[in-house]
Amino acid sequence: MRYCDDGHLEIDNKAAERALRAVALGGKNYLFAGSDRGGESAAAIYSLIGTAKLNGIDPESYLRNVLSRIAEYSINRIDELLPWNLAEELRPAA
């Protein structure tokens, strides 16, 4: 009923369910990530890919761009490589 109070909210959560579908379908494949650290790394990559998609960026081009630049970046400036900070630079021209 919250969507009745706020017109910006969706009536259903189908967009969120579609976004999580790949993770749910691959659940058995990801069950044995090798270790807790492997699972955490996989979660970080899924998060970056999903965030790139939400910012209108092709995930492959985003990861290629970041991996080519990350070795030169100071740890203090690493947030500059997050998807929303590179969105304008990497978003396809309309």
C-alpha positions in Angstrom: 0.0 0.0 0.0 3.0 2.3 0.3 2.9 3.0 -3.4 -0.4 4.8 -2.9 1.3 7.4 -0.8 4.3 7.9 -3.1 3.8 7.9 -6.8 7.5 7.2 -7.4 7.2 3.7 -6.0 6.5 0.7 -8.2 3.3 -1.3 -7.6 5.3 -4.6 -7.6 8.9 -5.7 -7.2 9.3 -7.5 -10.5 12.4 -5.3 -11.5 14.2 -6.4 -8.3 13.2 -10.1 -8.9 14.4 -10.0 -12.5 17.7 -8.5 -11.3 18.2 -11.3 -8.8 17.1 -14.0 -11.1 20.6 -14.9 -12.4 21.9 -15.3 -8.8 18.9 -17.5 -7.9 19.3 -19.7 -10.9 23.0 -20.1 -10.4 22.7 -20.7 -6.7 23.9 -24.3 -6.9 26.8 -23.3 -9.1 27.9 -20.7 -6.6 27.4 -22.8 -3.5 31.0 -24.0 -3.6 32.9 -20.8 -4.2 35.9 -22.4 -2.7 36.0 -20.5 0.6 34.3 -17.7 2.5 36.6 -15.3 0.8 35.7 -16.6 -2.6 32.1 -16.1 -1.8 32.8 -12.5 -0.7 34.7 -11.8 -3.9 31.9 -13.2 -6.0 29.4 -11.0 -4.1 31.6 -8.0 -4.7 31.8 -8.7 -8.5 28.0 -9.3 -8.7 27.4 -6.0 -6.9 29.7 -4.1 -9.3 28.1 -5.7 -12.4 24.6 -4.9 -11.1 25.5 -1.4 -10.2 27.0 -0.8 -13.6 23.8 -2.0 -15.2 21.7 0.3 -13.0 23.9 3.2 -14.1 23.4 2.4 -17.8 26.9 1.1 -18.3 27.9 -2.1 -20.1 29.4 -4.2 -17.3 32.1 -5.7 -19.6 33.4 -2.3 -20.7 33.2 -1.0 -17.1 35.3 -3.9 -15.8 37.7 -3.6 -18.7 38.1 0.1 -18.0 38.6 -0.3 -14.3 41.0 -3.2 -14.6 43.2 -1.2 -17.0 43.3 1.8 -14.6 43.3 0.3 -11.1 47.0 -0.4 -10.8 47.8 3.3 -11.1 45.2 4.5 -8.6 45.9 5.4 -5.1 43.8 3.6 -2.5 42.6 7.0 -1.3 41.1 7.7 -4.7 39.7 4.2 -5.5 36.1 5.5 -5.1 36.6 7.4 -8.3 36.4 4.1 -10.1 32.9 3.1 -8.8 30.2 2.8 -11.5 28.3 6.0 -10.7 31.5 8.0 -10.9 32.3 6.6 -14.4 28.8 6.5 -15.7 29.0 9.7 -17.9 32.4 8.6 -19.3 31.3 5.0 -20.1 27.6 5.4 -21.0 27.0 4.8 -24.7 26.3 7.9 -26.8 22.6 8.3 -27.6 
